Amino acid sequence: MDDIVELTDRECRELLRADVVGRVAFVTPQGPRIVPVNYVVREAGLELRTTPYSELATYAPGSQVAFEIDHLDREQGRGWSVVVHGDCERVQDDAAAAFEEPGEDPRPWAGGRRPLWLRLVVAEITGRRVGGEHWPHPVVPRR
């Protein structure tokens, strides 16, 4: 059995920049929720769009949330995971408008309008890898 290897901050950030889909965990009055989201990495943190009436839009802003991306290679019995913790806030500036430009950052995969911008202000990033100390990553394709 291989030991778990802690990823460096730099490795975690590289993996975050290499992918476009992750999961956000937040708490509602009915309990915890985890939802998949498209995201983009900016200097201020991770940004994503959602609908104003979603549970994410209703309960995440003003709260602490967790965000996770990972990759699993079942055949080789190896994988990695990056987890981000921080505060969620509504984006109030026009800087996020670049998300709307064709050819720029990824658009939400889900249909419908997603005009509400949320930002996860990074407080902590951690990552782990299992399956061999010399396993090359990222395995996710660069966008």
WOWOVEN-V953897 format. One record per backbone hydrogen bond with DSSP energy under -1.0 kcal/mol. NH is the residue of the N-H (numbers start at 0). CO is the residue of the C=O. Records with the same first field share a line. If there is no record, write none. Layout:
NH = CO ; CO
//
This chain:
4 = 128
6 = 126
11 = 7
12 = 8
13 = 9
14 = 10
15 = 11
16 = 12
17 = 13
21 = 36
22 = 67
23 = 34
24 = 65
25 = 32
27 = 30
30 = 27
32 = 25
34 = 23
36 = 21
38 = 19
39 = 46
41 = 44
44 = 41
45 = 119
46 = 39
47 = 117
49 = 115
53 = 50
57 = 53
58 = 54
59 = 55
61 = 87
62 = 59
64 = 85
65 = 24
66 = 83
67 = 22
68 = 81
70 = 79
72 = 77
76 = 72
77 = 72
78 = 129
79 = 70
80 = 127
81 = 68
82 = 125
83 = 66
84 = 123
85 = 64
86 = 120
87 = 62
88 = 118
90 = 116
96 = 93
97 = 94
98 = 95
99 = 96
100 = 97
103 = 100
115 = 49
117 = 47
118 = 88
119 = 45
120 = 86
122 = 84
123 = 84
125 = 82
127 = 80
128 = 4
129 = 78
134 = 131
//
